[in-house]
Amino acid sequence: MLESQPSRVRPAAVAGQFYPADVGQLQSMLTDMLGSKKPYTGKPVKALVVPHAGFIYSGPVAASAYQAIAKQATQIRRVVLLGPSHRVGFHGIALPTASAFQTPLGMVRIDQSALAQIRSYPQVQDLDQAHQQEHSLEVQLPFLQTLLNDFLLVPLVVGECPASQVAEVIEALWGGDETLFVISTDLSHYHSYETAVKQDSQTTQSILDLQPERIGYEDACGRNPLNGFLLAAKDHALKSHLIDLRNSGDTAGPPDRVVGYGAFAFTQP
């Protein structure tokens, strides 16, 4: 049982900072954010691109994307979650050795067979340090726990890694309708409101056009996982849909130094 192996559980690192640590407060916040969105009426979703700041800043934008998978709750059994490394520098893609990730809402089990499937790739390594304090993956889990009935997680922290190498791992995990990809990234950082709107609009068009070569260092902090996914999406002829585009100046921050947030859904042709 997972409870008898606490050393193999990655505990919540940013509960109480990026989102409420109290279960009741967290559930109430998630219910409010998800319930305020219009029902999604498009085709079944294969992937989401979502932001990863504190819930008061980017949570409403993320919720607009997550609401799009509500009708697939019983179908999705595995979530491949990719996000950038904010605290540990490394090359390649980092896997955890934990058997579960914990949030105030409970445990999320890791898909060990999926990790074993990609562990032999030269760009992939076990690196718990990259996961221990990383928020880009953790802040997505409460949304997934709220919306999905039961799922296995494939958590991938992406360091410095060419888009082609990220796409190679994504392709290996592509699966069928049971597999959802979630790419965690914010957009531009710490510009004026007007500058951010212009820059984020250009990045948004690049995502809609599946053109990773147009997305650079200043455009998205999760550009490495994002660009790798866009390569794979292009190979599979996915269609990208913009659901929400705002920044912290629209939600809970000052307008002179904002962070951009975008929510996108990708559907099969």
C-alpha positions in Angstrom: 0.0 0.0 0.0 1.2 3.5 -0.7 0.5 4.5 2.9 3.2 2.1 4.1 5.8 3.6 1.7 5.9 7.3 2.6 9.5 7.7 1.2 8.0 6.9 -2.2 5.4 9.7 -2.1 6.3 13.1 -3.4 4.5 15.4 -0.9 2.8 18.7 -1.9 5.5 21.4 -2.0 3.5 24.5 -2.8 0.1 23.9 -1.1 -0.5 27.0 1.0 1.5 29.1 -1.4 0.2 28.7 -4.9 -3.1 27.2 -3.9 -5.0 26.6 -0.6 -3.7 23.8 1.7 -7.0 23.5 3.4 -9.2 20.9 1.6 -12.4 22.8 2.0 -11.0 26.1 0.8 -9.3 24.3 -2.2 -12.4 22.5 -3.2 -14.5 25.6 -2.9 -12.0 27.6 -5.0 -11.9 24.9 -7.7 -15.7 24.6 -7.8 -16.1 28.4 -8.2 -13.4 28.6 -11.0 -14.7 25.6 -13.0 -18.3 26.4 -12.5 -18.0 29.9 -13.9 -16.9 28.7 -17.3 -19.2 28.1 -20.3 -19.7 24.4 -21.2 -17.3 23.2 -23.8 -19.1 22.0 -27.0 -16.1 21.1 -29.2 -14.6 17.8 -30.2 -12.9 15.5 -27.6 -9.7 16.9 -26.3 -6.3 15.2 -26.7 -4.2 17.9 -25.0 -4.4 21.1 -23.0 -2.0 24.0 -22.6 -2.5 25.7 -19.3 -0.7 28.2 -17.1 0.9 27.5 -13.7 1.0 30.6 -11.5 -0.8 30.9 -8.2 -4.5 30.1 -8.4 -5.5 33.7 -7.7 -3.5 34.8 -10.8 -3.8 32.1 -13.4 -6.4 29.7 -11.9 -9.4 31.1 -13.8 -7.5 30.8 -17.1 -6.4 27.3 -16.3 -10.0 26.4 -15.3 -11.3 27.5 -18.7 -9.1 24.8 -20.3 -9.8 22.1 -17.8 -13.5 22.6 -18.2 -13.1 21.3 -21.7 -12.3 17.8 -20.5 -15.3 17.4 -18.2 -17.2 15.2 -20.6 -14.2 12.9 -21.0 -13.9 12.2 -17.3 -14.7 8.5 -17.5 -12.6 8.0 -20.7 -9.3 9.6 -19.6 -7.2 7.1 -17.6 -3.8 8.5 -18.0 -2.4 12.1 -18.0 1.0 12.9 -19.4 1.9 16.1 -17.7 4.9 18.2 -18.9 6.2 21.4 -17.4 9.4 23.4 -17.2 12.0 23.3 -14.4 12.1 26.5 -12.4 14.6 25.5 -9.7 17.0 22.9 -10.9 19.1 23.2 -14.1 19.6 20.1 -16.1 19.6 18.8 -19.7 16.8 16.5 -20.9 13.6 15.2 -19.2 13.4 14.3 -15.5 11.4 11.4 -14.1 10.5 11.0 -10.4 11.2 7.7 -8.5 8.1 8.3 -6.4 5.1 6.0 -6.8 2.6 8.8 -6.1 2.3 12.6 -5.9 0.3 14.0 -3.0 -1.9 17.1 -2.8 -4.5 18.2 -0.1 -7.0 16.3 -2.2 -5.2 13.0 -1.9 -2.8 10.8 -3.8 -2.2 10.6 -7.5 -0.6 7.4 -8.6 2.3 7.4 -11.0 2.1 5.2 -14.2 5.2 3.2 -13.6 4.9 1.2 -16.8 4.9 4.4 -18.8 8.0 5.6 -17.0 9.7 2.3 -17.7 8.8 2.7 -21.4 10.7 5.9 -21.8 13.5 5.5 -19.2 15.9 4.1 -21.8 15.7 7.2 -24.0 19.1 9.1 -23.7 17.3 12.4 -23.0 15.4 10.9 -20.0 16.8 10.5 -16.5 15.6 9.8 -13.0 16.0 13.1 -11.2 13.9 13.6 -8.0 15.5 17.0 -7.3 13.8 18.4 -10.4 10.4 17.3 -9.0 10.8 18.1 -5.3 9.9 21.8 -5.3 8.6 22.2 -8.8 5.2 24.0 -9.0 4.6 23.8 -12.7 3.3 20.2 -12.4 1.9 20.3 -8.9 -0.6 23.2 -9.5 -2.3 21.2 -12.3 -3.1 18.2 -10.0 -6.0 19.6 -8.1 -7.8 20.4 -11.3 -7.2 16.9 -12.6 -8.2 15.3 -9.3 -11.5 17.3 -9.3 -12.5 16.5 -12.9 -11.3 13.0 -13.5 -12.7 9.9 -11.9 -9.4 7.9 -11.7 -6.2 8.3 -13.6 -2.5 7.5 -13.6 0.0 10.3 -13.9 3.1 10.5 -16.1 5.0 13.6 -14.6 7.8 15.0 -16.8 9.9 18.0 -15.8 11.6 19.3 -18.9 15.0 21.0 -18.6 17.1 22.2 -21.5 16.0 19.8 -24.2 15.5 20.2 -28.0 11.9 20.2 -29.2 12.6 17.1 -31.3 13.7 15.1 -28.2 10.7 16.2 -26.3 8.4 15.2 -29.2 10.1 11.8 -29.4 9.1 11.0 -25.8 5.6 12.4 -26.4 5.2 10.2 -29.4 6.2 7.1 -27.4 3.4 8.0 -24.9 0.8 9.1 -27.4 -1.7 6.3 -26.7 -5.3 6.6 -27.6 -8.4 8.3 -26.2 -7.4 7.2 -22.7 -4.4 9.5 -22.7 -4.5 13.2 -22.2 -1.5 15.5 -22.5 -1.2 18.6 -20.3 1.5 21.2 -21.1 2.1 23.6 -18.3 3.5 27.0 -19.3 3.0 30.7 -18.7 3.6 33.2 -21.5 5.6 36.5 -21.3 7.0 37.7 -18.0 7.2 41.1 -16.3 6.3 43.4 -19.1 3.9 46.3 -19.1 0.3 45.3 -19.8 0.4 46.7 -23.3 3.7 45.0 -24.2 2.5 41.7 -22.8 -0.8 41.7 -24.8 1.1 42.3 -28.0 3.7 39.6 -27.3 1.3 37.0 -26.0 -0.9 37.6 -29.0 2.0 36.7 -31.3 2.8 33.6 -29.2 -0.9 32.6 -29.3 -0.9 32.7 -33.1 2.2 30.5 -33.2 0.5 28.0 -31.0 -2.6 28.1 -33.1 -0.5 27.6 -36.2 1.5 24.8 -34.6 4.7 26.7 -35.3 7.2 26.0 -32.4 10.1 27.6 -34.2 8.5 31.0 -33.6 8.3 30.6 -29.8 11.5 31.7 -28.1 13.0 32.2 -24.6 11.1 35.4 -23.8 7.7 34.1 -25.1 6.9 31.2 -22.7 8.7 29.9 -19.7 7.6 26.4 -20.7 8.7 26.8 -24.3 10.7 23.5 -24.2 7.8 21.2 -23.3 5.4 23.4 -25.4 7.5 23.4 -28.5 8.1 19.6 -28.3 4.4 19.1 -28.0 3.6 21.4 -30.9 5.9 19.3 -33.1 4.0 16.1 -32.1 0.7 17.9 -32.6 1.7 18.9 -36.1 2.7 15.3 -36.9 -0.7 14.1 -35.7 -2.6 16.9 -37.5 -4.2 18.2 -34.3 -6.1 21.4 -34.3 -5.4 24.0 -31.7 -8.1 26.1 -30.2 -7.7 29.2 -28.0 -10.0 29.1 -25.0 -8.7 32.0 -22.9 -5.9 34.6 -23.1 -5.3 37.0 -20.2 -2.5 38.1 -17.9 -2.0 38.8 -14.2 -3.1 42.4 -14.8 -6.5 41.1 -15.7 -6.8 38.8 -12.6 -4.9 39.8 -9.4 -1.8 41.7 -10.2 -0.6 45.2 -11.0 -0.7 46.3 -14.7 2.9 47.5 -15.0 4.7 44.1 -14.5 2.4 41.3 -15.7 2.7 37.6 -16.6 0.8 36.2 -19.5 -1.5 33.2 -19.3 -3.0 31.2 -22.2 -5.5 28.3 -22.2 -5.6 26.0 -25.3 -7.3 22.8 -26.3 -6.0 20.4 -29.0 -8.4 18.1 -30.8 -8.0 15.2 -33.2 -8.7 15.9 -36.9 
